[in-house]
C-alpha cells in the first residue's frame, strides 16, 4: 500500500499550496497547508484506495465528513487525537 507523501505541492483547486505532513497515527493524518498567504491544518482519517493500492488524500467533499480543517495548531492536535479514537472505537464495535 503506497502511503501519502510527507511533502507535496497541490494540484487543481489547491494548485500553489504546499502540504506538509506534521503527524500521523495508525488511522489519521495531520497536514499543514501553506497557501502562500496563510497556513491552516487538515486532519483526516486514513482511507485506503484498494483500486489504486494507495492511501487517498481527501477531496473537498470529504471535509466535514471524515476530514476537518482548522487554523489553530493545538486544536488540530486535539482533532487528530479524537479522529484516531473515533476510528479505533468504530473498529472495536464492528468487530464485536
PDB file as gemmi writes it, atoms N, CA and C in Angstrom:
CRYST1    1.000    1.000    1.000  90.00  90.00  90.00 P 1                      
ATOM      1  N   UNK A   1       0.849  -1.174   0.000  1.00  0.00           N  
ATOM      2  CA  UNK A   1       0.000   0.000   0.000  1.00  0.00           C  
ATOM      3  C   UNK A   1       0.899   1.243   0.000  1.00  0.00           C  
ATOM      4  N   UNK A   2       0.713   2.082  -0.993  1.00  0.00           N  
ATOM      5  CA  UNK A   2       1.500   3.313  -1.089  1.00  0.00           C  
ATOM      6  C   UNK A   2       0.931   4.360  -0.133  1.00  0.00           C  
ATOM      7  N   UNK A   3       1.784   4.859   0.750  1.00  0.00           N  
ATOM      8  CA  UNK A   3       1.373   5.865   1.730  1.00  0.00           C  
ATOM      9  C   UNK A   3       1.389   7.262   1.108  1.00  0.00           C  
ATOM     10  N   UNK A   4       0.787   8.197   1.808  1.00  0.00           N  
ATOM     11  CA  UNK A   4       0.805   9.595   1.374  1.00  0.00           C  
ATOM     12  C   UNK A   4       2.217  10.154   1.491  1.00  0.00           C  
ATOM     13  N   UNK A   5       2.569  11.045   0.588  1.00  0.00           N  
ATOM     14  CA  UNK A   5       3.872  11.713   0.673  1.00  0.00           C  
ATOM     15  C   UNK A   5       3.879  12.667   1.855  1.00  0.00           C  
ATOM     16  N   UNK A   6       5.050  12.863   2.428  1.00  0.00           N  
ATOM     17  CA  UNK A   6       5.168  13.751   3.576  1.00  0.00           C  
ATOM     18  C   UNK A   6       5.097  15.218   3.173  1.00  0.00           C  
ATOM     19  N   UNK A   7       5.602  15.544   1.980  1.00  0.00           N  
ATOM     20  CA  UNK A   7       5.562  16.919   1.468  1.00  0.00           C  
ATOM     21  C   UNK A   7       5.177  16.845  -0.007  1.00  0.00           C  
ATOM     22  N   UNK A   8       4.218  17.686  -0.414  1.00  0.00           N  
ATOM     23  CA  UNK A   8       3.857  17.743  -1.831  1.00  0.00           C  
ATOM     24  C   UNK A   8       3.192  19.071  -2.152  1.00  0.00           C  
ATOM     25  N   UNK A   9       3.185  19.418  -3.416  1.00  0.00           N  
ATOM     26  CA  UNK A   9       2.536  20.634  -3.901  1.00  0.00           C  
ATOM     27  C   UNK A   9       1.155  20.278  -4.431  1.00  0.00           C  
ATOM     28  N   UNK A  10       0.190  21.148  -4.132  1.00  0.00           N  
ATOM     29  CA  UNK A  10      -1.173  20.913  -4.560  1.00  0.00           C  
ATOM     30  C   UNK A  10      -1.353  21.041  -6.064  1.00  0.00           C  
ATOM     31  N   UNK A  11      -2.426  20.403  -6.544  1.00  0.00           N  
ATOM     32  CA  UNK A  11      -2.801  20.462  -7.956  1.00  0.00           C  
ATOM     33  C   UNK A  11      -4.278  20.821  -8.038  1.00  0.00           C  
ATOM     34  N   UNK A  12      -4.726  21.233  -9.206  1.00  0.00           N  
ATOM     35  CA  UNK A  12      -6.135  21.556  -9.398  1.00  0.00           C  
ATOM     36  C   UNK A  12      -6.562  22.742  -8.549  1.00  0.00           C  
ATOM     37  N   UNK A  13      -7.622  22.561  -7.742  1.00  0.00           N  
ATOM     38  CA  UNK A  13      -8.161  23.635  -6.912  1.00  0.00           C  
ATOM     39  C   UNK A  13      -7.169  24.146  -5.879  1.00  0.00           C  
ATOM     40  N   UNK A  14      -6.193  23.337  -5.519  1.00  0.00           N  
ATOM     41  CA  UNK A  14      -5.219  23.731  -4.495  1.00  0.00           C  
ATOM     42  C   UNK A  14      -3.821  23.928  -5.101  1.00  0.00           C  
ATOM     43  N   UNK A  15      -3.782  24.240  -6.387  1.00  0.00           N  
ATOM     44  CA  UNK A  15      -2.507  24.498  -7.055  1.00  0.00           C  
ATOM     45  C   UNK A  15      -1.809  25.674  -6.377  1.00  0.00           C  
ATOM     46  N   UNK A  16      -0.532  25.504  -6.088  1.00  0.00           N  
ATOM     47  CA  UNK A  16       0.243  26.541  -5.427  1.00  0.00           C  
ATOM     48  C   UNK A  16       0.304  26.373  -3.916  1.00  0.00           C  
ATOM     49  N   UNK A  17      -0.522  25.483  -3.368  1.00  0.00           N  
ATOM     50  CA  UNK A  17      -0.488  25.215  -1.933  1.00  0.00           C  
ATOM     51  C   UNK A  17       0.601  24.185  -1.652  1.00  0.00           C  
ATOM     52  N   UNK A  18       1.262  24.311  -0.506  1.00  0.00           N  
ATOM     53  CA  UNK A  18       2.271  23.337  -0.097  1.00  0.00           C  
ATOM     54  C   UNK A  18       1.724  22.553   1.100  1.00  0.00           C  
ATOM     55  N   UNK A  19       1.727  21.239   0.993  1.00  0.00           N  
ATOM     56  CA  UNK A  19       1.215  20.344   2.021  1.00  0.00           C  
ATOM     57  C   UNK A  19       2.379  19.653   2.713  1.00  0.00           C  
ATOM     58  N   UNK A  20       2.400  19.712   4.044  1.00  0.00           N  
ATOM     59  CA  UNK A  20       3.463  19.095   4.827  1.00  0.00           C  
ATOM     60  C   UNK A  20       2.843  18.257   5.936  1.00  0.00           C  
ATOM     61  N   UNK A  21       3.199  16.972   5.945  1.00  0.00           N  
ATOM     62  CA  UNK A  21       2.694  16.087   6.997  1.00  0.00           C  
ATOM     63  C   UNK A  21       3.370  16.442   8.313  1.00  0.00           C  
ATOM     64  N   UNK A  22       2.577  16.761   9.316  1.00  0.00           N  
ATOM     65  CA  UNK A  22       3.076  17.128  10.635  1.00  0.00           C  
ATOM     66  C   UNK A  22       3.102  15.914  11.553  1.00  0.00           C  
ATOM     67  N   UNK A  23       2.056  15.104  11.456  1.00  0.00           N  
ATOM     68  CA  UNK A  23       1.942  13.950  12.338  1.00  0.00           C  
ATOM     69  C   UNK A  23       0.995  12.945  11.714  1.00  0.00           C  
ATOM     70  N   UNK A  24       1.229  11.671  12.016  1.00  0.00           N  
ATOM     71  CA  UNK A  24       0.268  10.654  11.613  1.00  0.00           C  
ATOM     72  C   UNK A  24       0.176   9.612  12.707  1.00  0.00           C  
ATOM     73  N   UNK A  25      -0.984   8.995  12.776  1.00  0.00           N  
ATOM     74  CA  UNK A  25      -1.226   7.905  13.702  1.00  0.00           C  
ATOM     75  C   UNK A  25      -1.563   6.682  12.845  1.00  0.00           C  
ATOM     76  N   UNK A  26      -1.965   5.621  13.469  1.00  0.00           N  
ATOM     77  CA  UNK A  26      -2.318   4.423  12.703  1.00  0.00           C  
ATOM     78  C   UNK A  26      -3.517   4.671  11.785  1.00  0.00           C  
ATOM     79  N   UNK A  27      -4.432   5.563  12.221  1.00  0.00           N  
ATOM     80  CA  UNK A  27      -5.691   5.742  11.496  1.00  0.00           C  
ATOM     81  C   UNK A  27      -5.972   7.170  11.045  1.00  0.00           C  
ATOM     82  N   UNK A  28      -5.025   8.099  11.230  1.00  0.00           N  
ATOM     83  CA  UNK A  28      -5.316   9.501  10.899  1.00  0.00           C  
ATOM     84  C   UNK A  28      -4.040  10.273  10.556  1.00  0.00           C  
ATOM     85  N   UNK A  29      -4.236  11.396   9.870  1.00  0.00           N  
ATOM     86  CA  UNK A  29      -3.130  12.258   9.439  1.00  0.00           C  
ATOM     87  C   UNK A  29      -3.395  13.701   9.837  1.00  0.00           C  
ATOM     88  N   UNK A  30      -2.299  14.447   9.988  1.00  0.00           N  
ATOM     89  CA  UNK A  30      -2.349  15.892  10.213  1.00  0.00           C  
ATOM     90  C   UNK A  30      -1.353  16.532   9.250  1.00  0.00           C  
ATOM     91  N   UNK A  31      -1.865  17.413   8.382  1.00  0.00           N  
ATOM     92  CA  UNK A  31      -1.029  18.143   7.425  1.00  0.00           C  
ATOM     93  C   UNK A  31      -1.158  19.639   7.677  1.00  0.00           C  
ATOM     94  N   UNK A  32      -0.038  20.362   7.508  1.00  0.00           N  
ATOM     95  CA  UNK A  32      -0.060  21.820   7.479  1.00  0.00           C  
ATOM     96  C   UNK A  32      -0.168  22.208   6.003  1.00  0.00           C  
ATOM     97  N   UNK A  33      -1.042  23.157   5.719  1.00  0.00           N  
ATOM     98  CA  UNK A  33      -1.239  23.622   4.353  1.00  0.00           C  
ATOM     99  C   UNK A  33      -0.851  25.091   4.300  1.00  0.00           C  
ATOM    100  N   UNK A  34       0.136  25.400   3.466  1.00  0.00           N  
ATOM    101  CA  UNK A  34       0.600  26.776   3.274  1.00  0.00           C  
ATOM    102  C   UNK A  34       0.064  27.250   1.929  1.00  0.00           C  
ATOM    103  N   UNK A  35      -0.838  28.236   1.976  1.00  0.00           N  
ATOM    104  CA  UNK A  35      -1.468  28.738   0.746  1.00  0.00           C  
ATOM    105  C   UNK A  35      -0.661  29.851   0.092  1.00  0.00           C  
ATOM    106  N   UNK A  36       0.395  30.284   0.779  1.00  0.00           N  
ATOM    107  CA  UNK A  36       1.169  31.418   0.305  1.00  0.00           C  
ATOM    108  C   UNK A  36       0.827  32.675   1.070  1.00  0.00           C  
ATOM    109  N   UNK A  37      -0.462  32.811   1.435  1.00  0.00           N  
ATOM    110  CA  UNK A  37      -0.884  33.975   2.211  1.00  0.00           C  
ATOM    111  C   UNK A  37      -1.346  33.596   3.618  1.00  0.00           C  
ATOM    112  N   UNK A  38      -1.561  32.308   3.848  1.00  0.00           N  
ATOM    113  CA  UNK A  38      -1.981  31.846   5.177  1.00  0.00           C  
ATOM    114  C   UNK A  38      -1.603  30.373   5.343  1.00  0.00           C  
ATOM    115  N   UNK A  39      -1.741  29.912   6.582  1.00  0.00           N  
ATOM    116  CA  UNK A  39      -1.494  28.499   6.883  1.00  0.00           C  
ATOM    117  C   UNK A  39      -2.687  27.967   7.664  1.00  0.00           C  
ATOM    118  N   UNK A  40      -3.026  26.719   7.400  1.00  0.00           N  
ATOM    119  CA  UNK A  40      -4.052  26.035   8.176  1.00  0.00           C  
ATOM    120  C   UNK A  40      -3.688  24.557   8.255  1.00  0.00           C  
ATOM    121  N   UNK A  41      -4.482  23.802   8.979  1.00  0.00           N  
ATOM    122  CA  UNK A  41      -4.202  22.381   9.196  1.00  0.00           C  
ATOM    123  C   UNK A  41      -5.381  21.550   8.726  1.00  0.00           C  
ATOM    124  N   UNK A  42      -5.060  20.421   8.105  1.00  0.00           N  
ATOM    125  CA  UNK A  42      -6.081  19.483   7.664  1.00  0.00           C  
ATOM    126  C   UNK A  42      -5.849  18.164   8.387  1.00  0.00           C  
ATOM    127  N   UNK A  43      -6.918  17.645   8.976  1.00  0.00           N  
ATOM    128  CA  UNK A  43      -6.863  16.423   9.751  1.00  0.00           C  
ATOM    129  C   UNK A  43      -7.882  15.466   9.151  1.00  0.00           C  
ATOM    130  N   UNK A  44      -7.480  14.225   8.925  1.00  0.00           N  
ATOM    131  CA  UNK A  44      -8.401  13.305   8.271  1.00  0.00           C  
ATOM    132  C   UNK A  44      -8.089  11.851   8.578  1.00  0.00           C  
ATOM    133  N   UNK A  45      -9.118  11.029   8.416  1.00  0.00           N  
ATOM    134  CA  UNK A  45      -8.977   9.590   8.607  1.00  0.00           C  
ATOM    135  C   UNK A  45      -8.146   8.988   7.480  1.00  0.00           C  
ATOM    136  N   UNK A  46      -7.442   7.930   7.791  1.00  0.00           N  
ATOM    137  CA  UNK A  46      -6.673   7.189   6.791  1.00  0.00           C  
ATOM    138  C   UNK A  46      -7.666   6.348   5.983  1.00  0.00           C  
ATOM    139  N   UNK A  47      -7.728   6.608   4.683  1.00  0.00           N  
ATOM    140  CA  UNK A  47      -8.626   5.876   3.790  1.00  0.00           C  
ATOM    141  C   UNK A  47      -7.797   5.185   2.717  1.00  0.00           C  
ATOM    142  N   UNK A  48      -7.918   3.869   2.638  1.00  0.00           N  
ATOM    143  CA  UNK A  48      -7.176   3.097   1.643  1.00  0.00           C  
ATOM    144  C   UNK A  48      -8.001   2.976   0.370  1.00  0.00           C  
ATOM    145  N   UNK A  49      -7.367   3.284  -0.751  1.00  0.00           N  
ATOM    146  CA  UNK A  49      -7.987   3.136  -2.061  1.00  0.00           C  
ATOM    147  C   UNK A  49      -7.465   1.825  -2.650  1.00  0.00           C  
ATOM    148  N   UNK A  50      -8.249   0.759  -2.521  1.00  0.00           N  
ATOM    149  CA  UNK A  50      -7.787  -0.560  -2.963  1.00  0.00           C  
ATOM    150  C   UNK A  50      -7.674  -0.643  -4.489  1.00  0.00           C  
ATOM    151  N   UNK A  51      -8.423   0.188  -5.200  1.00  0.00           N  
ATOM    152  CA  UNK A  51      -8.348   0.183  -6.664  1.00  0.00           C  
ATOM    153  C   UNK A  51      -6.958   0.602  -7.146  1.00  0.00           C  
ATOM    154  N   UNK A  52      -6.344   1.562  -6.452  1.00  0.00           N  
ATOM    155  CA  UNK A  52      -5.031   2.065  -6.848  1.00  0.00           C  
ATOM    156  C   UNK A  52      -3.929   1.673  -5.861  1.00  0.00           C  
ATOM    157  N   UNK A  53      -4.278   0.856  -4.844  1.00  0.00           N  
ATOM    158  CA  UNK A  53      -3.325   0.366  -3.855  1.00  0.00           C  
ATOM    159  C   UNK A  53      -2.567   1.516  -3.178  1.00  0.00           C  
ATOM    160  N   UNK A  54      -3.326   2.519  -2.720  1.00  0.00           N  
ATOM    161  CA  UNK A  54      -2.702   3.670  -2.078  1.00  0.00           C  
ATOM    162  C   UNK A  54      -3.638   4.273  -1.039  1.00  0.00           C  
ATOM    163  N   UNK A  55      -3.082   5.105  -0.181  1.00  0.00           N  
ATOM    164  CA  UNK A  55      -3.884   5.894   0.755  1.00  0.00           C  
ATOM    165  C   UNK A  55      -4.266   7.178   0.025  1.00  0.00           C  
ATOM    166  N   UNK A  56      -5.510   7.601   0.180  1.00  0.00           N  
ATOM    167  CA  UNK A  56      -6.005   8.773  -0.540  1.00  0.00           C  
ATOM    168  C   UNK A  56      -6.098  10.004   0.357  1.00  0.00           C  
ATOM    169  N   UNK A  57      -5.675  11.138  -0.188  1.00  0.00           N  
ATOM    170  CA  UNK A  57      -5.873  12.431   0.473  1.00  0.00           C  
ATOM    171  C   UNK A  57      -7.320  12.830   0.209  1.00  0.00           C  
ATOM    172  N   UNK A  58      -8.004  13.416   1.183  1.00  0.00           N  
ATOM    173  CA  UNK A  58      -9.420  13.748   0.988  1.00  0.00           C  
ATOM    174  C   UNK A  58      -9.648  14.834  -0.071  1.00  0.00           C  
ATOM    175  N   UNK A  59     -10.761  14.696  -0.779  1.00  0.00           N  
ATOM    176  CA  UNK A  59     -11.184  15.740  -1.715  1.00  0.00           C  
ATOM    177  C   UNK A  59     -11.959  16.795  -0.924  1.00  0.00           C  
ATOM    178  N   UNK A  60     -12.320  17.874  -1.574  1.00  0.00           N  
ATOM    179  CA  UNK A  60     -13.084  18.942  -0.916  1.00  0.00           C  
ATOM    180  C   UNK A  60     -14.374  18.411  -0.289  1.00  0.00           C  
ATOM    181  N   UNK A  61     -15.005  17.424  -0.935  1.00  0.00           N  
ATOM    182  CA  UNK A  61     -16.279  16.888  -0.460  1.00  0.00           C  
ATOM    183  C   UNK A  61     -16.153  16.127   0.857  1.00  0.00           C  
ATOM    184  N   UNK A  62     -14.947  15.683   1.209  1.00  0.00           N  
ATOM    185  CA  UNK A  62     -14.741  14.904   2.437  1.00  0.00           C  
ATOM    186  C   UNK A  62     -14.717  15.779   3.688  1.00  0.00           C  
ATOM    187  N   UNK A  63     -14.420  17.065   3.516  1.00  0.00           N  
ATOM    188  CA  UNK A  63     -14.309  17.948   4.670  1.00  0.00           C  
ATOM    189  C   UNK A  63     -15.687  18.176   5.288  1.00  0.00           C  
ATOM    190  N   UNK A  64     -15.737  17.952   6.596  1.00  0.00           N  
ATOM    191  CA  UNK A  64     -16.993  17.970   7.318  1.00  0.00           C  
ATOM    192  C   UNK A  64     -17.533  16.573   7.537  1.00  0.00           C  
ATOM    193  N   UNK A  65     -17.007  15.603   6.787  1.00  0.00           N  
ATOM    194  CA  UNK A  65     -17.409  14.206   6.949  1.00  0.00           C  
ATOM    195  C   UNK A  65     -16.298  13.440   7.670  1.00  0.00           C  
ATOM    196  N   UNK A  66     -15.238  13.091   6.942  1.00  0.00           N  
ATOM    197  CA  UNK A  66     -14.126  12.362   7.562  1.00  0.00           C  
ATOM    198  C   UNK A  66     -12.826  13.164   7.537  1.00  0.00           C  
ATOM    199  N   UNK A  67     -12.944  14.426   7.191  1.00  0.00           N  
ATOM    200  CA  UNK A  67     -11.795  15.340   7.199  1.00  0.00           C  
ATOM    201  C   UNK A  67     -12.224  16.668   7.813  1.00  0.00           C  
ATOM    202  N   UNK A  68     -11.289  17.297   8.516  1.00  0.00           N  
ATOM    203  CA  UNK A  68     -11.565  18.580   9.190  1.00  0.00           C  
ATOM    204  C   UNK A  68     -10.428  19.555   8.889  1.00  0.00           C  
ATOM    205  N   UNK A  69     -10.700  20.837   9.116  1.00  0.00           N  
ATOM    206  CA  UNK A  69      -9.675  21.861   8.936  1.00  0.00           C  
ATOM    207  C   UNK A  69      -9.765  22.877  10.071  1.00  0.00           C  
ATOM    208  N   UNK A  70      -8.619  23.428  10.450  1.00  0.00           N  
ATOM    209  CA  UNK A  70      -8.558  24.460  11.481  1.00  0.00           C  
ATOM    210  C   UNK A  70      -7.287  25.282  11.277  1.00  0.00           C  
ATOM    211  N   UNK A  71      -7.319  26.512  11.740  1.00  0.00           N  
ATOM    212  CA  UNK A  71      -6.118  27.343  11.663  1.00  0.00           C  
ATOM    213  C   UNK A  71      -5.309  27.271  12.957  1.00  0.00           C  
ATOM    214  N   UNK A  72      -5.852  26.607  13.978  1.00  0.00           N  
ATOM    215  CA  UNK A  72      -5.212  26.516  15.286  1.00  0.00           C  
ATOM    216  C   UNK A  72      -4.474  25.179  15.434  1.00  0.00           C  
ATOM    217  N   UNK A  73      -3.163  25.245  15.625  1.00  0.00           N  
ATOM    218  CA  UNK A  73      -2.344  24.028  15.704  1.00  0.00           C  
ATOM    219  C   UNK A  73      -2.764  23.126  16.866  1.00  0.00           C  
ATOM    220  N   UNK A  74      -2.975  23.705  18.050  1.00  0.00           N  
ATOM    221  CA  UNK A  74      -3.361  22.881  19.205  1.00  0.00           C  
ATOM    222  C   UNK A  74      -4.723  22.225  18.992  1.00  0.00           C  
ATOM    223  N   UNK A  75      -5.625  22.941  18.358  1.00  0.00           N  
ATOM    224  CA  UNK A  75      -6.935  22.361  18.023  1.00  0.00           C  
ATOM    225  C   UNK A  75      -6.750  21.224  17.019  1.00  0.00           C  
ATOM    226  N   UNK A  76      -5.841  21.396  16.074  1.00  0.00           N  
ATOM    227  CA  UNK A  76      -5.566  20.343  15.090  1.00  0.00           C  
ATOM    228  C   UNK A  76      -5.080  19.069  15.788  1.00  0.00           C  
ATOM    229  N   UNK A  77      -4.208  19.220  16.771  1.00  0.00           N  
ATOM    230  CA  UNK A  77      -3.727  18.056  17.530  1.00  0.00           C  
ATOM    231  C   UNK A  77      -4.878  17.371  18.265  1.00  0.00           C  
ATOM    232  N   UNK A  78      -5.779  18.170  18.845  1.00  0.00           N  
ATOM    233  CA  UNK A  78      -6.953  17.605  19.522  1.00  0.00           C  
ATOM    234  C   UNK A  78      -7.842  16.845  18.547  1.00  0.00           C  
ATOM    235  N   UNK A  79      -8.065  17.420  17.374  1.00  0.00           N  
ATOM    236  CA  UNK A  79      -8.899  16.768  16.361  1.00  0.00           C  
ATOM    237  C   UNK A  79      -8.250  15.465  15.906  1.00  0.00           C  
ATOM    238  N   UNK A  80      -6.932  15.468  15.735  1.00  0.00           N  
ATOM    239  CA  UNK A  80      -6.219  14.249  15.342  1.00  0.00           C  
ATOM    240  C   UNK A  80      -6.449  13.152  16.387  1.00  0.00           C  
ATOM    241  N   UNK A  81      -6.304  13.505  17.650  1.00  0.00           N  
ATOM    242  CA  UNK A  81      -6.499  12.534  18.732  1.00  0.00           C  
ATOM    243  C   UNK A  81      -7.939  12.007  18.738  1.00  0.00           C  
ATOM    244  N   UNK A  82      -8.903  12.896  18.570  1.00  0.00           N  
ATOM    245  CA  UNK A  82     -10.311  12.486  18.529  1.00  0.00           C  
ATOM    246  C   UNK A  82     -10.608  11.609  17.316  1.00  0.00           C  
ATOM    247  N   UNK A  83     -10.027  11.954  16.180  1.00  0.00           N  
ATOM    248  CA  UNK A  83     -10.235  11.174  14.960  1.00  0.00           C  
ATOM    249  C   UNK A  83      -9.684   9.769  15.135  1.00  0.00           C  
ATOM    250  N   UNK A  84      -8.490   9.662  15.679  1.00  0.00           N  
ATOM    251  CA  UNK A  84      -7.888   8.351  15.928  1.00  0.00           C  
ATOM    252  C   UNK A  84      -8.778   7.530  16.866  1.00  0.00           C  
ATOM    253  N   UNK A  85      -9.222   8.131  17.952  1.00  0.00           N  
ATOM    254  CA  UNK A  85     -10.057   7.425  18.927  1.00  0.00           C  
ATOM    255  C   UNK A  85     -11.378   6.976  18.298  1.00  0.00           C  
ATOM    256  N   UNK A  86     -11.966   7.829  17.467  1.00  0.00           N  
ATOM    257  CA  UNK A  86     -13.239   7.505  16.818  1.00  0.00           C  
ATOM    258  C   UNK A  86     -13.087   6.293  15.896  1.00  0.00           C  
ATOM    259  N   UNK A  87     -12.006   6.256  15.131  1.00  0.00           N  
ATOM    260  CA  UNK A  87     -11.792   5.134  14.217  1.00  0.00           C  
ATOM    261  C   UNK A  87     -11.553   3.845  14.999  1.00  0.00           C  
ATOM    262  N   UNK A  88     -10.747   3.919  16.044  1.00  0.00           N  
ATOM    263  CA  UNK A  88     -10.473   2.739  16.868  1.00  0.00           C  
ATOM    264  C   UNK A  88     -11.770   2.213  17.475  1.00  0.00           C  
ATOM    265  N   UNK A  89     -12.590   3.110  18.024  1.00  0.00           N  
ATOM    266  CA  UNK A  89     -13.861   2.703  18.622  1.00  0.00           C  
ATOM    267  C   UNK A  89     -14.781   2.072  17.582  1.00  0.00           C  
ATOM    268  N   UNK A  90     -14.866   2.684  16.412  1.00  0.00           N  
ATOM    269  CA  UNK A  90     -15.711   2.150  15.339  1.00  0.00           C  
ATOM    270  C   UNK A  90     -15.276   0.739  14.959  1.00  0.00           C  
ATOM    271  N   UNK A  91     -13.956   0.496  14.899  1.00  0.00           N  
ATOM    272  CA  UNK A  91     -13.449  -0.840  14.557  1.00  0.00           C  
ATOM    273  C   UNK A  91     -13.752  -1.837  15.670  1.00  0.00           C  
ATOM    274  N   UNK A  92     -13.614  -1.405  16.918  1.00  0.00           N  
ATOM    275  CA  UNK A  92     -13.912  -2.292  18.044  1.00  0.00           C  
ATOM    276  C   UNK A  92     -15.387  -2.696  18.048  1.00  0.00           C  
ATOM    277  N   UNK A  93     -16.263  -1.735  17.799  1.00  0.00           N  
ATOM    278  CA  UNK A  93     -17.696  -2.003  17.777  1.00  0.00           C  
ATOM    279  C   UNK A  93     -18.044  -2.955  16.631  1.00  0.00           C  
ATOM    280  N   UNK A  94     -17.459  -2.732  15.456  1.00  0.00           N  
ATOM    281  CA  UNK A  94     -17.772  -3.578  14.300  1.00  0.00           C  
ATOM    282  C   UNK A  94     -17.213  -4.985  14.446  1.00  0.00           C  
ATOM    283  N   UNK A  95     -16.180  -5.148  15.251  1.00  0.00           N  
ATOM    284  CA  UNK A  95     -15.593  -6.485  15.468  1.00  0.00           C  
ATOM    285  C   UNK A  95     -16.268  -7.223  16.624  1.00  0.00           C  
ATOM    286  N   UNK A  96     -17.213  -6.575  17.267  1.00  0.00           N  
ATOM    287  CA  UNK A  96     -17.977  -7.223  18.321  1.00  0.00           C  
ATOM    288  C   UNK A  96     -17.295  -7.156  19.610  1.00  0.00           C  
TER     289      UNK A  96                                                      
END                                                                             
